[in-house]
Amino acid sequence: MKAKFFAVSLALGLAAGLLTLEAQTKKAPTKSGLPHPDVKIDVTGVGEGKAPALTSYADVLGSVRPAVVSVYSTKIVKQQVPEFYRQLFGGNIQGQEQKLSGLGSGVIIASDGYILTNNHVVEDADELEVQLGDERKFPAKLIGTDPKTDIAVIKIDAKDLPFLTLADSDKLRVGDIVFALGNPLGIGQTVTMGIISATGRKNVNLLTDREPDAYEDFIQTDAAINQGNSGGALVDARGRLVGINSGIATTNRGNIGIGFAVPINLARSAMNSLIEYGTVIRGYLGVQTQTLTADDAEALKLPRTTRGVIIADLSPKDGPAAKAGLHRDDIITGVNGREIATREDLRLVIAQTAPGTKVVLDVLRDGKPKTIDVTLGTLEDADVDGEFLPGVTVQALTNELRTELRIPREVEGIVITEISPKSPYGDVFPVGAVIEQINKLPISDLASAKRATREGRNLALVYYRGSYRYIGFLPR
């Protein structure tokens, strides 16, 4: 029976971005007015130094357990009143309110009350409450959520709380011992033990079923994870936080030894941005890429073992990559010394890097290695694919689309790839058309198309099946 993936019901998690030990020094106030969390980080590998006793991990876990909490969420839902009763008793009759409750877990990562958990634990909650291991309960404030990593940050008003030290999840190895902590099935805090089964798990559809452009890079473990564990801690044999438990693969909604956690480096970068800005600000490079296959490498007269991503297009044309001098057909093999083997690797590394940061790319151009410095832009300014108008989906113009739709190289713009049957623009724009200008302004991506669109009547210059035409439209 094909396994189905379920996000383990409500649980806390989040953290990412490689912070150095210097980050513990006092910082300037955040732009949001919230204080920075006093995060403690230990980046040494778990196998370095003195190994813990193999007879028991009670001493290690004794300092971990108080920092793992239960998170209770409440959502208020108003029942709909059938139209029959409205007509019978009058239009002002109101439906009854009903409270829906959920339970997950969370991890205290700073002594002043910052807590990491999963987005799906706190999503749409009207009220949040945190219960500590000593039975104390506190109302919690939502600092921010990031559905694309399934991370959320909440905060309680308390001081001198126990908290966990964050490890460097990039140093995890298959076979490392780990422990999952949380409140599964509401029975109370539970610790389970296992190993790292895999790292860098992508395309498991744990998040992408709900967020098509989510960032999946999970730690896989056989430590038992069940409903209620979501948002809880995955810790190493030193008691350091390496991940936030997020979901399971299962055929029956129960644990079968395939659990997933968000790596703490990824969660930490999301956390820092949520605290600083209230949202996650991600870097972007401005390239359309595809993973280099062995056949691609051979065709380019490179060893078949060459790994990297090949640049299919630069989009937008004035984006960071284009400004830095990157070319079509350049092969990116590394970022800041980190190996890049797939387009997902590149997307993750760039997204975790703050906009304005200068990164060093290792590139193969015509088979010869070189390095190129690129200053990253902001992903929010680089919307390339998505919905332009209600029901009208557009995509950046890539080499593949040019070939498929027979679009000449001199044509620039965004391609209409789908129009919903319910879209009011079904008889206005044809699928496969390239929008090159709107109101005489050149269009290079989704963001520029939205900026060029104004209230009232708009005029788009469109290329379709070998000819140009002007199409008028009204935004709705």
C-alpha positions as CSV (number, residue, x, y, z in Angstrom):
1,M,0.0,0.0,0.0
2,K,1.4,3.3,-1.0
3,A,2.5,5.3,2.0
4,K,0.7,8.6,2.5
5,F,2.4,11.5,4.2
6,F,0.7,13.2,7.1
7,A,1.9,16.3,8.9
8,V,2.0,15.1,12.5
9,S,-0.8,17.0,14.2
10,L,0.2,20.2,15.8
11,A,3.7,20.5,17.0
12,L,6.4,23.2,17.4
13,G,9.5,23.7,15.3
14,L,11.8,26.1,13.6
15,A,15.3,27.4,13.3
16,A,18.0,27.9,10.6
17,G,20.7,30.1,9.2
18,L,24.2,29.5,10.4
19,L,24.8,31.8,13.3
20,T,28.2,32.1,14.8
21,L,29.1,32.2,18.5
22,E,29.7,35.9,18.1
23,A,25.9,36.2,17.6
24,Q,25.5,35.9,21.3
25,T,26.9,39.4,21.8
26,K,24.4,42.3,22.4
27,K,22.7,43.4,19.2
28,A,20.9,46.6,18.1
29,P,17.1,46.5,18.5
30,T,15.3,44.7,15.7
31,K,13.3,46.7,13.2
32,S,10.1,45.1,14.6
33,G,10.9,46.3,18.1
34,L,11.2,42.8,19.5
35,P,14.3,41.8,21.4
36,H,16.8,39.4,19.9
37,P,16.7,35.9,21.6
38,D,19.8,35.1,23.6
39,V,20.5,32.0,21.5
40,K,23.4,29.6,22.5
41,I,25.1,27.7,19.7
42,D,27.6,24.9,19.7
43,V,28.8,24.1,16.2
44,T,31.2,21.2,17.0
45,G,30.4,17.8,15.6
46,V,28.6,15.4,18.0
47,G,31.5,12.9,17.7
48,E,34.1,15.4,18.7
49,G,35.3,15.4,22.3
50,K,34.2,13.2,25.1
51,A,31.4,10.7,24.2
52,P,28.5,10.2,26.5
53,A,28.2,7.0,28.6
54,L,26.5,4.3,26.6
55,T,24.7,2.8,29.6
56,S,22.3,5.7,29.9
57,Y,21.4,9.1,28.5
58,A,19.4,10.2,31.5
59,D,21.9,12.9,32.5
60,V,21.9,14.4,29.0
61,L,18.1,14.3,28.7
62,G,17.6,15.6,32.2
63,S,18.7,19.1,31.0
64,V,16.7,18.8,27.8
65,R,13.3,17.8,28.9
66,P,12.4,21.0,30.8
67,A,12.9,23.0,27.6
68,V,10.3,21.0,25.6
69,V,6.8,22.3,26.1
70,S,3.2,21.5,25.1
71,V,1.4,24.0,22.9
72,Y,-2.4,24.3,23.0
73,S,-4.1,26.1,20.2
74,T,-7.8,27.2,20.1
75,K,-9.7,28.3,17.0
76,I,-13.1,29.9,17.3
77,V,-15.4,28.8,14.5
78,K,-18.9,30.3,14.0
79,Q,-21.5,27.8,12.8
80,Q,-23.4,28.9,9.7
81,V,-27.1,29.4,10.0
82,P,-29.1,27.7,7.2
83,E,-31.0,30.1,4.9
84,F,-34.3,28.4,5.9
85,Y,-33.8,29.5,9.5
86,R,-32.8,33.0,8.5
87,Q,-36.0,33.4,6.6
88,L,-38.1,31.9,9.4
89,F,-36.6,33.8,12.3
90,G,-35.3,36.9,10.6
91,G,-32.0,37.9,8.9
92,N,-30.2,38.9,12.1
93,I,-30.1,35.4,13.6
94,Q,-26.5,34.5,14.5
95,G,-24.8,31.2,14.5
96,Q,-23.2,29.7,17.6
97,E,-19.5,29.9,18.2
98,Q,-17.6,26.7,18.7
99,K,-14.0,26.3,20.0
100,L,-11.7,23.8,18.3
101,S,-8.7,22.7,20.2
102,G,-5.3,21.4,19.0
103,L,-2.2,20.1,20.7
104,G,1.4,20.2,19.6
105,S,4.8,20.6,21.1
106,G,7.5,23.4,21.1
107,V,11.1,24.1,22.1
108,I,12.3,26.9,24.3
109,I,15.4,28.3,22.5
110,A,16.1,31.4,24.7
111,S,15.7,32.0,28.5
112,D,13.3,35.0,27.9
113,G,10.6,32.8,26.4
114,Y,11.2,32.4,22.6
115,I,9.8,29.1,21.4
116,L,10.1,27.3,18.1
117,T,7.3,25.1,16.8
118,N,5.6,24.1,13.5
119,N,3.5,26.4,11.5
120,H,0.8,23.7,11.3
121,V,0.6,23.7,15.1
122,V,-0.4,27.3,15.4
123,E,-1.9,28.0,12.0
124,D,-5.2,30.0,12.2
125,A,-5.2,29.8,16.0
126,D,-7.1,32.5,17.9
127,E,-5.5,31.6,21.2
128,L,-2.3,29.9,22.1
129,E,-1.2,28.5,25.5
130,V,2.1,26.9,26.5
131,Q,2.4,24.5,29.4
132,L,5.9,23.9,30.8
133,G,7.2,20.7,32.3
134,D,6.6,22.1,35.8
135,E,2.8,22.5,35.0
136,R,3.0,26.3,34.7
137,K,0.8,27.7,31.9
138,F,1.4,30.9,30.0
139,P,-0.6,32.6,27.2
140,A,1.6,32.8,24.1
141,K,2.0,35.5,21.5
142,L,2.5,34.6,17.9
143,I,5.7,36.3,16.6
144,G,5.5,34.9,13.1
145,T,5.0,31.9,10.8
146,D,6.6,30.5,7.7
147,P,4.5,27.9,5.9
148,K,7.2,27.3,3.4
149,T,9.4,25.7,6.1
150,D,6.6,24.8,8.5
151,I,8.3,26.9,11.2
152,A,6.7,29.3,13.6
153,V,8.0,31.4,16.5
154,I,5.9,32.1,19.6
155,K,6.8,33.8,22.8
156,I,5.7,33.7,26.4
157,D,6.2,36.4,29.1
158,A,8.6,34.6,31.4
159,K,12.3,34.9,32.4
160,D,15.1,32.5,33.3
161,L,13.5,29.6,31.5
162,P,15.4,26.4,30.6
163,F,16.4,26.4,26.9
164,L,18.3,24.2,24.4
165,T,21.6,24.9,22.7
166,L,21.4,24.8,18.9
167,A,23.7,22.5,17.0
168,D,24.9,22.7,13.4
169,S,22.6,20.4,11.5
170,D,24.8,20.4,8.5
171,K,27.2,18.2,10.4
172,L,24.7,15.5,11.0
173,R,25.6,12.0,9.7
174,V,23.5,9.0,9.0
175,G,23.8,6.8,12.1
176,D,24.1,9.6,14.6
177,I,22.0,8.9,17.7
178,V,19.0,11.2,18.2
179,F,16.1,11.6,20.6
180,A,12.6,13.0,19.8
181,L,10.8,14.8,22.5
182,G,7.2,16.0,22.6
183,N,3.7,15.3,23.8
184,P,2.5,12.5,21.5
185,L,-1.3,11.8,21.6
186,G,-1.6,14.1,24.6
187,I,-0.3,11.5,27.0
188,G,2.4,13.7,28.4
189,Q,6.1,14.4,27.6
190,T,7.7,11.4,26.0
191,V,11.3,10.7,24.8
192,T,12.0,8.2,22.0
193,M,15.4,7.2,20.7
194,G,16.7,6.4,17.2
195,I,19.3,7.4,14.7
196,I,19.5,9.7,11.7
197,S,18.2,7.6,8.9
198,A,18.9,10.2,6.1
199,T,19.5,13.9,5.6
200,G,18.4,16.3,2.9
201,R,15.1,14.5,2.2
202,K,13.3,16.4,-0.5
203,N,10.2,15.8,-2.6
204,V,8.4,13.9,0.2
205,N,5.3,16.1,-0.3
206,L,5.0,16.8,3.4
207,L,4.8,20.6,2.7
208,T,4.5,20.9,-1.0
209,D,1.0,19.5,-1.1
210,R,-0.1,22.7,0.6
211,E,2.8,25.0,-0.4
212,P,4.0,24.2,-3.9
213,D,7.1,26.3,-3.5
214,A,7.9,25.1,0.0
215,Y,11.5,24.3,1.1
216,E,11.7,20.6,1.9
217,D,15.1,19.5,3.2
218,F,14.2,17.1,6.0
219,I,16.2,15.1,8.5
220,Q,14.7,11.6,8.5
221,T,14.8,9.5,11.7
222,D,13.4,6.2,13.0
223,A,12.9,7.7,16.5
224,A,9.2,7.3,17.1
225,I,7.2,10.4,16.2
226,N,3.4,10.5,16.5
227,Q,0.6,13.1,16.5
228,G,1.3,15.7,19.1
229,N,5.1,15.4,18.6
230,S,4.9,18.1,15.9
231,G,7.0,21.1,16.9
232,G,8.9,19.1,19.4
233,A,12.7,18.7,19.7
234,L,15.0,16.4,17.9
235,V,18.2,16.4,19.9
236,D,21.6,14.7,19.5
237,A,23.5,12.6,22.0
238,R,24.9,15.8,23.6
239,G,21.4,17.2,24.2
240,R,21.7,19.9,21.5
241,L,18.8,20.8,19.2
242,V,19.3,19.5,15.7
243,G,15.8,19.7,14.3
244,I,12.1,20.5,14.9
245,N,9.9,17.4,14.5
246,S,7.4,18.0,11.7
247,G,5.7,14.9,10.2
248,I,5.7,11.2,9.4
249,A,5.3,8.9,6.4
250,T,2.7,6.3,7.3
251,T,0.0,4.1,5.9
252,N,-2.2,4.3,9.0
253,R,-1.5,7.7,10.6
254,G,0.7,6.0,13.2
255,N,4.4,5.7,13.6
256,I,6.2,3.2,11.3
257,G,9.7,4.5,11.9
258,I,9.8,7.2,9.2
259,G,9.7,10.6,10.8
260,F,10.9,14.0,9.5
261,A,12.3,17.0,11.2
262,V,13.1,20.5,9.9
263,P,16.9,20.9,10.2
264,I,17.8,23.5,12.9
265,N,19.9,25.5,10.5
266,L,16.9,26.0,8.2
267,A,14.6,26.7,11.1
268,R,17.1,29.2,12.7
269,S,17.3,31.3,9.5
270,A,13.5,31.5,9.4
271,M,13.4,32.3,13.1
272,N,15.8,35.1,12.8
273,S,13.9,36.7,10.0
274,L,10.6,36.3,11.7
275,I,11.9,38.0,14.8
276,E,13.6,40.8,12.9
277,Y,10.9,41.6,10.3
278,G,7.8,39.6,11.2
279,T,8.1,37.7,8.0
280,V,10.8,35.6,6.3
281,I,13.0,37.6,3.9
282,R,14.9,35.4,1.5
283,G,17.8,36.0,-0.9
284,Y,17.5,35.4,-4.6
285,L,19.9,35.0,-7.4
286,G,17.8,35.6,-10.5
287,V,18.4,32.4,-12.5
288,Q,16.4,29.7,-14.1
289,T,18.3,26.4,-13.6
290,Q,18.1,22.7,-14.1
291,T,20.1,19.9,-12.5
292,L,23.1,18.8,-14.6
293,T,22.7,15.1,-15.6
294,A,25.4,12.8,-16.6
295,D,24.2,13.0,-20.3
296,D,24.2,16.8,-20.1
297,A,27.8,16.7,-18.7
298,E,28.9,14.4,-21.5
299,A,27.3,16.6,-24.2
300,L,29.2,19.6,-22.8
301,K,32.5,17.5,-22.9
302,L,32.7,17.3,-19.2
303,P,33.2,14.1,-17.0
304,R,29.9,12.3,-16.5
305,T,30.5,12.6,-12.8
306,T,30.4,16.4,-12.9
307,R,27.7,17.6,-10.5
308,G,26.0,21.0,-10.5
309,V,23.2,23.1,-12.0
310,I,23.2,24.6,-15.4
311,I,21.8,28.1,-16.0
312,A,19.0,27.9,-18.6
313,D,18.1,31.6,-18.4
314,L,18.8,34.8,-16.4
315,S,15.5,36.1,-15.1
316,P,15.0,39.0,-14.5
317,K,17.4,40.4,-17.1
318,D,18.6,43.0,-14.6
319,G,18.7,40.6,-11.6
320,P,21.7,39.9,-9.4
321,A,23.0,37.1,-11.5
322,A,22.9,39.1,-14.7
323,K,24.6,42.1,-13.0
324,A,27.4,39.9,-11.7
325,G,28.2,38.6,-15.2
326,L,26.7,35.1,-15.1
327,H,25.9,33.6,-18.5
328,R,23.4,31.1,-19.9
329,D,25.0,27.6,-19.9
330,D,27.2,28.5,-16.9
331,I,27.3,25.5,-14.5
332,I,27.1,26.4,-10.8
333,T,28.9,23.8,-8.7
334,G,29.3,25.6,-5.3
335,V,28.2,28.5,-3.2
336,N,30.6,29.8,-0.5
337,G,32.5,26.5,-0.7
338,R,29.3,24.4,-0.3
339,E,28.8,21.8,-3.0
340,I,25.7,22.3,-5.2
341,A,24.5,19.1,-6.9
342,T,20.8,19.9,-7.7
343,R,18.7,22.9,-8.3
344,E,17.0,22.2,-4.9
345,D,20.4,22.6,-3.3
346,L,21.0,26.0,-4.9
347,R,17.5,27.2,-4.0
348,L,17.9,26.2,-0.4
349,V,21.3,27.8,0.1
350,I,20.3,31.1,-1.6
351,A,16.9,31.3,0.3
352,Q,18.7,30.9,3.6
353,T,21.1,33.8,2.8
354,A,20.0,37.3,3.7
355,P,19.4,39.7,0.8
356,G,22.3,42.1,0.2
357,T,24.8,39.3,1.1
358,K,27.7,38.8,-1.2
359,V,28.2,35.1,-2.1
360,V,31.0,33.4,-4.0
361,L,29.8,31.0,-6.7
362,D,32.0,28.3,-8.1
363,V,31.2,28.1,-11.8
364,L,32.2,26.1,-14.8
365,R,32.2,28.1,-18.0
366,D,33.2,26.3,-21.2
367,G,34.6,23.6,-19.0
368,K,36.9,26.0,-17.2
369,P,36.5,26.7,-13.4
370,K,36.1,30.3,-12.2
371,T,34.6,32.1,-9.2
372,I,32.0,34.9,-9.5
373,D,30.9,37.2,-6.6
374,V,27.1,37.9,-6.6
375,T,25.2,40.3,-4.2
376,L,21.8,38.7,-3.6
377,G,18.6,40.5,-4.1
378,T,15.3,40.0,-2.2
379,L,13.1,37.1,-3.2
380,E,9.9,39.1,-2.6
381,D,11.1,41.4,-5.4
382,A,11.7,38.5,-7.7
383,D,8.3,36.9,-8.3
384,V,8.8,35.1,-11.6
385,D,6.0,32.4,-11.6
386,G,2.5,32.6,-10.2
387,E,-0.9,34.2,-10.7
388,F,-0.8,37.5,-12.7
389,L,-4.6,38.0,-12.9
390,P,-7.4,35.9,-11.3
391,G,-7.0,32.4,-12.9
392,V,-4.1,33.5,-15.2
393,T,-0.9,31.7,-14.3
394,V,2.4,33.0,-15.8
395,Q,5.9,31.7,-15.9
396,A,9.3,33.0,-16.7
397,L,10.3,32.5,-20.4
398,T,12.9,29.7,-20.3
399,N,14.8,27.9,-23.1
400,E,12.5,24.8,-22.6
401,L,9.4,26.9,-23.1
402,R,10.9,28.6,-26.1
403,T,11.5,25.3,-27.7
404,E,8.1,23.9,-26.7
405,L,6.1,26.9,-27.9
406,R,8.4,27.8,-30.8
407,I,9.1,31.3,-29.4
408,P,12.0,33.1,-31.1
409,R,15.0,34.1,-28.9
410,E,14.4,37.8,-29.5
411,V,11.0,37.6,-27.8
412,E,11.1,38.5,-24.1
413,G,8.6,38.5,-21.3
414,I,6.4,36.1,-19.3
415,V,4.4,33.2,-20.7
416,I,0.8,32.4,-19.9
417,T,1.0,28.7,-19.0
418,E,-2.5,28.2,-17.6
419,I,-5.9,29.8,-17.5
420,S,-8.5,28.5,-15.1
421,P,-11.9,27.6,-16.6
422,K,-13.5,29.9,-14.1
423,S,-11.2,32.8,-14.9
424,P,-12.9,36.0,-16.3
425,Y,-9.9,36.3,-18.7
426,G,-10.5,33.0,-20.5
427,D,-11.6,34.8,-23.6
428,V,-9.1,37.6,-23.3
429,F,-5.7,35.9,-23.2
430,P,-4.6,32.7,-24.9
431,V,-2.5,30.1,-23.2
432,G,1.0,30.2,-24.7
433,A,1.0,33.9,-25.3
434,V,4.1,35.9,-24.2
435,I,3.3,39.2,-22.5
436,E,6.2,41.5,-23.5
437,Q,4.8,44.9,-22.5
438,I,2.1,46.3,-20.3
439,N,1.2,50.0,-20.8
440,K,4.4,50.4,-22.9
441,L,6.5,49.1,-19.9
442,P,8.8,46.1,-20.6
443,I,7.9,42.9,-18.6
444,S,10.6,40.6,-17.4
445,D,8.9,38.8,-14.5
446,L,5.7,38.5,-12.5
447,A,6.6,41.4,-10.2
448,S,7.2,43.8,-13.1
449,A,3.9,42.8,-14.6
450,K,2.0,43.6,-11.4
451,R,3.8,46.9,-11.1
452,A,2.9,47.9,-14.6
453,T,-0.8,47.1,-14.2
454,R,-2.9,50.0,-13.0
455,E,-6.5,50.6,-12.2
456,G,-8.8,51.0,-15.2
457,R,-8.1,49.8,-18.7
458,N,-4.6,48.4,-19.4
459,L,-2.9,47.6,-22.8
460,A,-0.7,44.5,-23.1
461,L,1.7,43.8,-26.1
462,V,1.5,40.1,-26.6
463,Y,3.4,37.7,-28.9
464,Y,1.3,34.7,-29.9
465,R,1.9,32.1,-32.7
466,G,4.3,34.2,-34.8
467,S,2.7,37.6,-34.5
468,Y,2.3,40.5,-32.1
469,R,-1.0,42.0,-31.0
470,Y,-2.3,44.4,-28.4
471,I,-4.8,43.1,-25.8
472,G,-6.8,45.4,-23.6
473,F,-7.8,44.2,-20.1
474,L,-9.3,45.4,-16.8
475,P,-7.9,44.1,-13.5
476,R,-10.6,42.6,-11.3
